[in-house]
Amino acid sequence: MTTSSSNRLTILTGASRGLGRAMAQQLLQPGATLVCISRHGDAALAEAARAAGVVLEQWQQDLANSVVAAERLAAWLQAIEPSRFARATLINNAGTVGHPRPLGDSVIAEIAQALRVGLGAPVMLTSAFLAGTRDWPARREVLNISSGLGRNAMASQAPYCAAKAGMDHFSRAVALEEAMRPNGARIVSLAPGVIDTDMQVTLRSTGADDFPDRERFVQLKAQGLLDSPETAAAKVLGYLDRADFGSKPVADVRDA
């Protein structure tokens, strides 16, 4: 990748913890511009950005209100001079496993939250990003953080599985659309591997009656098979920088 960080814009959701926060920290390259969209701001990240010479904006936004977030992004991009950046990236990272339990025992409001954050927001933000950067000469790319559970069903995870499967398939559809444009964006829905985050803590702490696959996640932790957020972030961002990024709209970070 030859694009200098001073010419790079990255928009990142779910940047306040876990994989998202680790990616935000690693994106703090001198001269870069980083827009983080999360429910909470991060004072330490802001200080690190100042020290690194990074332009950082933190939008405190609940992505369950995805229309508001997408409209804000659209308006912000409209105000950007098209030639300002040589590379523009949207990373849809935010998601939630909620409270794992069978669908028939779930709380309707929690199902709605999982689908709005995990699928509705990525679709709407991607639409706003593609429209807002369509006339930019920049390299344009969308990285959707998916999951193996979007490709392999698991009991007591129906909303999360549905959101990630939807993310994979909408990425395929958008990739077809963008391939027909003169400077179409590259789009990939990427499974990042298994990561030691708060989501894993939730899965391990759920009772086996509600979550029959609980022991699998307990063993992943016990056997040291979870990547740290920092290690996973380096792999994900490394995949984003690959020359063939976008050749497979649905991929795994472990792909050769």
Beta strands, then each sheet from edge to edge (+ up, - down):
strand 1: 8-13
strand 2: 33-38
strand 3: 55-60
strand 4: 87-92
strand 5: 139-145
strand 6: 186-191
strand 7: 250-252
sheet 1: 3+ 2+ 1+ 4+ 5+ 6+ 7+
end
